[in-house]
Amino acid sequence: MPSHSQWVAFLVASILFIQVPGPSLLFAIGRALTVGRRDALLSVVGNALGMTLQAALLAVGLGTLVATSATAFTVVKFIGAAYVTWLGIQAIRHRGDSTNALMDQGNQRPAARPIRTGFVVGATNPKTMVFFAAFLPQFVNPAAGNPVLWTVALGVVFGVLAVVSDSIWTLLAAQARHWFADSPRRLEHVSAAGGAMMITLGVALATASAQ
């Protein structure tokens, strides 16, 4: 079990890391601009669940394998990059649906869909996996309890902090999108911009290195 000082250091370091603009934040904002507030917030939750899975994989050794193996890192990297890029392309192709989706609040899609979307992005983000492999073990003492359990617990706490932070940015982006709803043409441009943001994120993930 981490000591009190380790918990404090972990929380401070996690908050600082989460505030640095990265894939999760860009994904959350991009989703808010393309699918609206509800689905974007659910995507944020799914993304955190994906990150928690990464912590669990790290706890049993698979996360370290991805972080240290060039082949495994590349495979995970391109899966995540391809998925985010596909989401961006779909957002641009269907940008005309934005106005209908905003006006037709009573016909919302099942919550499982945006959660699943966020989960895939979170679980296949190689930069988070590398970060966890270097970061989480520093706060786990193998001689003071179950290291697997505490590694997962730290991942859960990190995910909760990420949900809180990303949700704030998502709400701000969704509010901007709602303001643009006064003009269907402007809203289409906002959705296209969100799609372009996700495509850019996909390219960034595809060209990322393990360092």
C-alpha positions as CSV (number, residue, x, y, z in Angstrom):
1,M,0.0,0.0,0.0
2,P,1.4,3.5,-0.9
3,S,2.3,5.6,2.1
4,H,0.6,8.9,2.8
5,S,3.5,10.9,1.2
6,Q,3.4,8.6,-1.8
7,W,-0.4,9.2,-2.2
8,V,0.2,13.0,-2.1
9,A,3.0,12.8,-4.6
10,F,0.9,10.6,-6.8
11,L,-2.1,12.9,-6.8
12,V,0.0,16.0,-7.4
13,A,2.0,14.4,-10.3
14,S,-1.2,12.9,-11.8
15,I,-3.0,16.3,-11.8
16,L,-0.1,18.0,-13.4
17,F,0.3,15.4,-16.0
18,I,-3.5,15.4,-16.8
19,Q,-3.4,19.2,-17.3
20,V,-0.8,18.9,-20.1
21,P,-2.7,18.8,-23.4
22,G,-2.5,15.3,-24.7
23,P,-4.5,12.7,-26.6
24,S,-7.2,12.2,-24.0
25,L,-7.9,15.9,-23.8
26,L,-7.9,16.5,-27.5
27,F,-10.1,13.5,-28.0
28,A,-12.6,14.8,-25.4
29,I,-12.8,18.2,-27.0
30,G,-13.0,16.7,-30.5
31,R,-15.9,14.6,-29.4
32,A,-17.7,17.5,-27.8
33,L,-17.5,19.4,-31.0
34,T,-18.7,16.5,-33.1
35,V,-21.3,14.6,-31.1
36,G,-22.3,17.0,-28.4
37,R,-22.2,17.1,-24.6
38,R,-23.8,13.9,-23.5
39,D,-22.0,11.5,-25.8
40,A,-18.7,13.4,-25.3
41,L,-19.0,13.0,-21.5
42,L,-19.8,9.3,-21.9
43,S,-16.7,9.0,-24.2
44,V,-14.6,10.6,-21.4
45,V,-15.8,7.9,-19.0
46,G,-15.1,5.2,-21.5
47,N,-11.6,6.7,-22.1
48,A,-10.9,6.5,-18.3
49,L,-12.1,2.9,-18.3
50,G,-9.6,2.2,-21.1
51,M,-6.8,3.7,-19.1
52,T,-7.8,1.6,-16.1
53,L,-7.5,-1.5,-18.3
54,Q,-4.0,-0.4,-19.2
55,A,-3.1,-0.1,-15.5
56,A,-4.5,-3.7,-15.0
57,L,-2.4,-4.9,-17.9
58,L,0.6,-3.2,-16.4
59,A,0.0,-4.9,-13.1
60,V,0.1,-8.4,-14.7
61,G,3.1,-7.5,-16.9
62,L,1.5,-7.0,-20.3
63,G,1.7,-3.2,-20.1
64,T,5.5,-3.4,-19.6
65,L,5.7,-5.7,-22.6
66,V,4.0,-3.1,-24.8
67,A,6.1,-0.3,-23.3
68,T,9.4,-2.1,-23.9
69,S,8.7,-4.0,-27.1
70,A,8.9,-2.0,-30.3
71,T,6.7,-4.4,-32.2
72,A,3.9,-4.5,-29.5
73,F,4.1,-0.7,-29.1
74,T,3.8,-0.2,-32.9
75,V,0.8,-2.5,-33.2
76,V,-1.1,-0.8,-30.4
77,K,-0.1,2.6,-31.7
78,F,-1.5,2.0,-35.2
79,I,-4.7,0.4,-33.9
80,G,-5.4,3.5,-31.8
81,A,-4.3,5.9,-34.5
82,A,-6.5,4.3,-37.1
83,Y,-9.6,4.3,-34.9
84,V,-9.3,7.9,-33.9
85,T,-8.6,8.9,-37.5
86,W,-11.7,6.9,-38.6
87,L,-13.8,8.8,-36.0
88,G,-12.6,12.1,-37.4
89,I,-13.3,11.2,-41.0
90,Q,-16.8,10.0,-40.0
91,A,-17.4,13.3,-38.1
92,I,-16.5,15.3,-41.3
93,R,-18.5,13.1,-43.6
94,H,-21.6,13.3,-41.4
95,R,-21.2,16.9,-40.2
96,G,-24.6,17.7,-41.6
97,D,-26.2,15.5,-38.9
98,S,-25.0,17.8,-36.2
99,T,-28.0,20.1,-36.2
100,N,-30.5,17.2,-36.2
101,A,-28.7,15.5,-33.3
102,L,-28.7,18.7,-31.3
103,M,-32.4,19.5,-31.9
104,D,-33.6,15.9,-31.5
105,Q,-32.5,15.4,-27.8
106,G,-35.2,12.8,-27.2
107,N,-33.8,10.3,-29.7
108,Q,-30.4,9.7,-28.2
109,R,-28.2,6.8,-29.0
110,P,-27.6,4.1,-26.3
111,A,-25.0,5.1,-23.7
112,A,-23.0,2.0,-24.4
113,R,-21.9,3.3,-27.8
114,P,-20.0,6.4,-26.8
115,I,-18.6,4.6,-23.8
116,R,-17.3,1.9,-26.0
117,T,-15.8,4.5,-28.4
118,G,-13.9,6.2,-25.5
119,F,-12.9,2.8,-24.1
120,V,-11.2,1.8,-27.3
121,V,-9.3,5.1,-27.6
122,G,-8.2,4.9,-23.9
123,A,-7.1,1.3,-24.1
124,T,-5.1,1.7,-27.3
125,N,-3.3,5.0,-26.4
126,P,0.4,3.8,-26.3
127,K,1.6,7.0,-24.7
128,T,-0.5,6.4,-21.6
129,M,0.7,2.8,-21.4
130,V,4.4,4.0,-21.5
131,F,3.6,6.7,-19.0
132,F,2.0,4.1,-16.6
133,A,4.9,1.7,-17.0
134,A,7.3,4.4,-15.9
135,F,5.0,6.2,-13.4
136,L,2.8,3.8,-11.4
137,P,5.6,1.4,-10.1
138,Q,7.2,4.3,-8.3
139,F,4.2,4.4,-5.9
140,V,3.9,0.7,-5.3
141,N,5.9,-1.1,-2.6
142,P,5.9,-4.8,-3.4
143,A,6.7,-5.6,0.2
144,A,3.8,-3.7,1.6
145,G,0.7,-5.5,0.2
146,N,-0.6,-6.8,-3.1
147,P,1.3,-4.8,-5.8
148,V,-1.1,-5.9,-8.5
149,L,-4.1,-4.6,-6.5
150,W,-2.4,-1.3,-5.7
151,T,-1.3,-0.8,-9.3
152,V,-4.9,-1.2,-10.5
153,A,-6.1,1.1,-7.7
154,L,-3.7,3.8,-8.7
155,G,-4.9,3.5,-12.3
156,V,-8.5,3.9,-11.1
157,V,-7.6,7.0,-9.2
158,F,-5.8,8.4,-12.2
159,G,-8.8,7.6,-14.3
160,V,-11.2,9.4,-12.0
161,L,-8.9,12.5,-12.0
162,A,-8.8,12.4,-15.8
163,V,-12.7,12.2,-15.9
164,V,-13.1,15.3,-13.8
165,S,-10.5,17.3,-15.7
166,D,-11.6,16.2,-19.2
167,S,-15.2,16.7,-18.3
168,I,-14.7,20.3,-17.5
169,W,-13.0,20.9,-20.9
170,T,-15.7,18.8,-22.6
171,L,-18.5,21.0,-21.1
172,L,-16.8,24.1,-22.2
173,A,-16.4,22.8,-25.8
174,A,-20.0,21.5,-25.8
175,Q,-21.2,24.9,-24.7
176,A,-19.3,26.5,-27.6
177,R,-20.9,24.0,-30.0
178,H,-24.4,24.8,-28.6
179,W,-23.8,28.5,-29.2
180,F,-23.0,27.8,-32.8
181,A,-26.3,25.9,-33.2
182,D,-28.0,29.2,-34.0
183,S,-26.6,28.7,-37.5
184,P,-26.7,25.2,-39.0
185,R,-23.9,26.1,-41.4
186,R,-21.6,27.3,-38.5
187,L,-22.5,24.1,-36.6
188,E,-21.4,22.0,-39.5
189,H,-18.1,23.9,-39.6
190,V,-17.6,23.2,-35.8
191,S,-18.3,19.5,-36.3
192,A,-15.8,19.4,-39.2
193,A,-13.3,21.2,-37.1
194,G,-13.7,18.6,-34.4
195,G,-13.3,15.9,-37.0
196,A,-10.1,17.5,-38.3
197,M,-8.8,17.7,-34.7
198,M,-9.3,13.9,-34.3
199,I,-7.6,13.2,-37.6
200,T,-4.7,15.3,-36.4
201,L,-4.6,13.4,-33.2
202,G,-4.7,10.1,-35.1
203,V,-1.7,11.3,-37.1
204,A,0.1,12.3,-34.0
205,L,-0.5,8.9,-32.4
206,A,0.7,7.1,-35.5
207,T,4.0,9.1,-35.5
208,A,4.6,8.9,-31.7
209,S,7.6,7.1,-30.4
210,A,8.0,5.2,-27.2
211,Q,10.3,7.8,-25.7
